[in-house]
Amino acid sequence: MSEGQHFVDAVIIGSGFSGSLLARILCSRGWRIVLIDRGRHPRFAIGESTTPIADLLLAELAHNYQLEDVASLASYGAWKQHHPEVICGLKRGFSYFQHERGLPFTDDQQHSRSWFVAASREDFWSDTHWLRSSVDQFLAQGAVTAGVDLREQTQVATAEFRAESHRWTLRLQGVGSKSARSETLECRWLIDASGGAEVVSRLVGNPRDDDWMLTRTRAVWGHFSGVGDFRPQAAAGDPFAGDHAAQHHLTEDGWCWMLRMDNGITSVGLVQPSRLPEQQSSVASAESLQQRLAAWPELSAMMSEAVLVAPEAGLQSSPRLSRCRRSAAGNGWVLLPQSCGFVDPLHSTGISHSLSGVSRIAAALLADSRSCSVLLQQYSRDVPAEIRWIDQLVAGCYLALPSFPAFQAACALYFLSAIGFEQTLIEQDAGGRLRNGFLGCHDLELREIWREADRSLQACSSLEQKQQWAVLVGQMISQRDPVGLLDPAQRNRIAHTAAPKHAALRP
Ligand SMILES: Cc1cc2nc3c(=O)[nH]c(=O)nc-3n(C[C@H](O)[C@H](O)[C@H](O)COP(=O)(O)OP(=O)(O)OC[C@H]3O[C@@H](n4cnc5c(N)ncnc54)[C@H](O)[C@@H]3O)c2cc1C
């Protein structure tokens, strides 16, 4: 074991895409950064479906900090042109299919059992699914090239903060071998990009604060080869082929995601409510995804030839996905949004939330010390509030099941939030962005619509009442809905969301 000691500006824990991007940005402005990860790239990670918001934020970071290679990842076409070696999949939008236990999937002229919500009009400008092992490795390598000191298979063994000098003393410890090195270093900032490992909150005693969370779901997931296509009754009016989307296969109380990558890998996961403690424990059982999906004929057929290829250790699972810590920043420390909390994969909010965190933390840390302190206080309050808002938008969707129209109506509230936020990004409306917050979480009018809709949804006790509730929501949002999300004339085929994303991404 060898001992050394030196001083850096920040230690970032976690070299996923968010830790690596932030490390590179700070390094490009002269900061000395040590980026540590207990794993080694390429490593399996879940959380792959992006959105226009994620792409817009990525493009904005690339523009603000001159990250040319990162800019290419903001749309499918540019990605394939400039970095075909980094693996992704084509995501034209979100698709939803209502399956019934034991019955083949059927639909009608009105598409009353399926819903396509296109984000982009064409493949070139579309969103992507990220094969995270590939994307995260690429971004970590980008950070190293920019001068970041990346230490893989390393974790923090001890951490001590001295407020008077605003200095951390950290002991870093190698993992994976008995002869692993240990090293002591000092830094000004400790930044947590460890996601669900929540490393810094544990170190500084930032408590869990999530009893209030409405969304209580569990999930099991993995990467498969040989997953069959799902393109039922493709029609000329469909805005995209069903497989070129984040596919949501709805069951009576949950859903199965399928995200197809260009290399033949499909990310598959099953999300269900975790209402009772005894149900929670069953999630980690050895049952395969094939067995879990056997009750739905189309899902079963798609998975019949599928082979689990990652992670090596087998399917991963979580008995409860939702979590939240009290604060997102404190004396000498900052959490990326996913280290502060997470709700659920529905609506694919994780990547965009993380990128918005990278953007805000970078702006704060690179500002003068007075502004930095104000911005971090604001960030610390905002992130838990954003998690609460996402929780509210997600929980209603589960409550609306098994009614498909009610589920759509609940999703429409999310889409309105997303479209509004996208517009502030595209129009570079800094004031609107600040005023309304991430996904419109401070937008009082939107919040009032949600409150009213939630109150009446809570009162629904039958399927029929939920169907009526969907009609009511359609009326409530009609004035604010630029794309006719719930308009029957659209026949559940939404050609594009309102924002002309390509305008903001043009190189
Ligand atoms: C089941 C599920 C599905 C999801 N699906 C989506 C989706 O479709 N779309 C979407 O936008 N978001 C999704 N998310 C959210 C998404 O996963 C996160 O937003 C994203 O992973 C956050 O990235 P990150 O870089 O902040 O952290 P991570 O990707 O979690 O990376 C954390 C890094 O920290 C390292 N680390 C952990 N502990 C330590 C330690 N003690 N010391 C050092 N290093 C450590 C890990 O090795 C890892 O490399 C999903 C999340 C879950 C749980």
Ligand as a Chemical Component Dictionary entry (heavy atoms), coordinates in Angstrom:
data_LIG
# 
_chem_comp.id                   LIG 
_chem_comp.type                 NON-POLYMER 
_chem_comp.pdbx_formal_charge   0 
_chem_comp.three_letter_code    LIG 
# 
loop_
_chem_comp_atom.comp_id 
_chem_comp_atom.atom_id 
_chem_comp_atom.alt_atom_id 
_chem_comp_atom.type_symbol 
_chem_comp_atom.charge 
_chem_comp_atom.model_Cartn_x 
_chem_comp_atom.model_Cartn_y 
_chem_comp_atom.model_Cartn_z 
_chem_comp_atom.pdbx_ordinal 
LIG C1  C1  C 0 -35.064 0.700  -13.647 1  
LIG C2  C2  C 0 -34.687 2.065  -14.126 2  
LIG C3  C3  C 0 -34.980 2.452  -15.421 3  
LIG C4  C4  C 0 -34.645 3.731  -15.856 4  
LIG N1  N1  N 0 -34.975 4.108  -17.127 5  
LIG C5  C5  C 0 -34.707 5.358  -17.542 6  
LIG C6  C6  C 0 -35.010 5.772  -18.857 7  
LIG O1  O1  O 0 -35.491 4.987  -19.686 8  
LIG N2  N2  N 0 -34.724 7.042  -19.227 9  
LIG C7  C7  C 0 -34.152 7.923  -18.361 10 
LIG O2  O2  O 0 -33.976 9.090  -18.721 11 
LIG N3  N3  N 0 -33.796 7.549  -17.114 12 
LIG C8  C8  C 0 -34.055 6.294  -16.686 13 
LIG N4  N4  N 0 -33.664 5.909  -15.448 14 
LIG C9  C9  C 0 -32.868 6.839  -14.639 15 
LIG C10 C10 C 0 -31.391 6.739  -15.047 16 
LIG O3  O3  O 0 -30.932 5.446  -14.761 17 
LIG C11 C11 C 0 -30.556 7.763  -14.313 18 
LIG O4  O4  O 0 -31.035 9.032  -14.632 19 
LIG C12 C12 C 0 -29.098 7.725  -14.718 20 
LIG O5  O5  O 0 -28.543 6.452  -14.586 21 
LIG C13 C13 C 0 -28.295 8.690  -13.882 22 
LIG O6  O6  O 0 -26.982 8.674  -14.360 23 
LIG P1  P1  P 0 -25.782 9.059  -13.444 24 
LIG O7  O7  O 0 -24.595 9.208  -14.303 25 
LIG O8  O8  O 0 -26.168 10.245 -12.591 26 
LIG O9  O9  O 0 -25.639 7.838  -12.424 27 
LIG P2  P2  P 0 -25.393 6.264  -12.704 28 
LIG O10 O10 O 0 -25.674 5.906  -14.082 29 
LIG O11 O11 O 0 -26.199 5.576  -11.647 30 
LIG O12 O12 O 0 -23.855 6.105  -12.421 31 
LIG C14 C14 C 0 -23.367 6.050  -11.116 32 
LIG C15 C15 C 0 -21.908 5.634  -11.167 33 
LIG O13 O13 O 0 -21.435 5.707  -9.829  34 
LIG C16 C16 C 0 -20.640 4.567  -9.565  35 
LIG N5  N5  N 0 -20.690 4.310  -8.133  36 
LIG C17 C17 C 0 -21.715 3.818  -7.405  37 
LIG N6  N6  N 0 -21.356 3.708  -6.117  38 
LIG C18 C18 C 0 -20.088 4.155  -6.023  39 
LIG C19 C19 C 0 -19.178 4.288  -4.955  40 
LIG N7  N7  N 0 -19.490 3.927  -3.704  41 
LIG N8  N8  N 0 -17.939 4.791  -5.200  42 
LIG C20 C20 C 0 -17.577 5.130  -6.461  43 
LIG N9  N9  N 0 -18.406 5.017  -7.521  44 
LIG C21 C21 C 0 -19.652 4.541  -7.303  45 
LIG C22 C22 C 0 -21.262 3.450  -10.392 46 
LIG O14 O14 O 0 -20.323 2.432  -10.650 47 
LIG C23 C23 C 0 -21.696 4.198  -11.642 48 
LIG O15 O15 O 0 -20.701 4.179  -12.648 49 
LIG C24 C24 C 0 -33.982 4.629  -14.986 50 
LIG C25 C25 C 0 -33.657 4.222  -13.690 51 
LIG C26 C26 C 0 -34.006 2.962  -13.260 52 
LIG C27 C27 C 0 -33.663 2.569  -11.853 53 
# 
loop_
_chem_comp_bond.comp_id 
_chem_comp_bond.atom_id_1 
_chem_comp_bond.atom_id_2 
_chem_comp_bond.value_order 
_chem_comp_bond.pdbx_ordinal 
LIG C1  C2  SING 1  
LIG C2  C3  SING 2  
LIG C2  C26 DOUB 3  
LIG C3  C4  DOUB 4  
LIG C4  N1  SING 5  
LIG C4  C24 SING 6  
LIG N1  C5  DOUB 7  
LIG C5  C6  SING 8  
LIG C5  C8  SING 9  
LIG C6  O1  DOUB 10 
LIG C6  N2  SING 11 
LIG N2  C7  SING 12 
LIG C7  O2  DOUB 13 
LIG C7  N3  SING 14 
LIG N3  C8  DOUB 15 
LIG C8  N4  SING 16 
LIG N4  C9  SING 17 
LIG N4  C24 SING 18 
LIG C9  C10 SING 19 
LIG C10 O3  SING 20 
LIG C10 C11 SING 21 
LIG C11 O4  SING 22 
LIG C11 C12 SING 23 
LIG C12 O5  SING 24 
LIG C12 C13 SING 25 
LIG C13 O6  SING 26 
LIG O6  P1  SING 27 
LIG P1  O7  DOUB 28 
LIG P1  O8  SING 29 
LIG P1  O9  SING 30 
LIG O9  P2  SING 31 
LIG P2  O10 DOUB 32 
LIG P2  O11 SING 33 
LIG P2  O12 SING 34 
LIG O12 C14 SING 35 
LIG C14 C15 SING 36 
LIG C15 O13 SING 37 
LIG C15 C23 SING 38 
LIG O13 C16 SING 39 
LIG C16 N5  SING 40 
LIG C16 C22 SING 41 
LIG N5  C17 SING 42 
LIG N5  C21 SING 43 
LIG C17 N6  DOUB 44 
LIG N6  C18 SING 45 
LIG C18 C19 SING 46 
LIG C18 C21 DOUB 47 
LIG C19 N7  SING 48 
LIG C19 N8  DOUB 49 
LIG N8  C20 SING 50 
LIG C20 N9  DOUB 51 
LIG N9  C21 SING 52 
LIG C22 O14 SING 53 
LIG C22 C23 SING 54 
LIG C23 O15 SING 55 
LIG C24 C25 DOUB 56 
LIG C25 C26 SING 57 
LIG C26 C27 SING 58 
# 
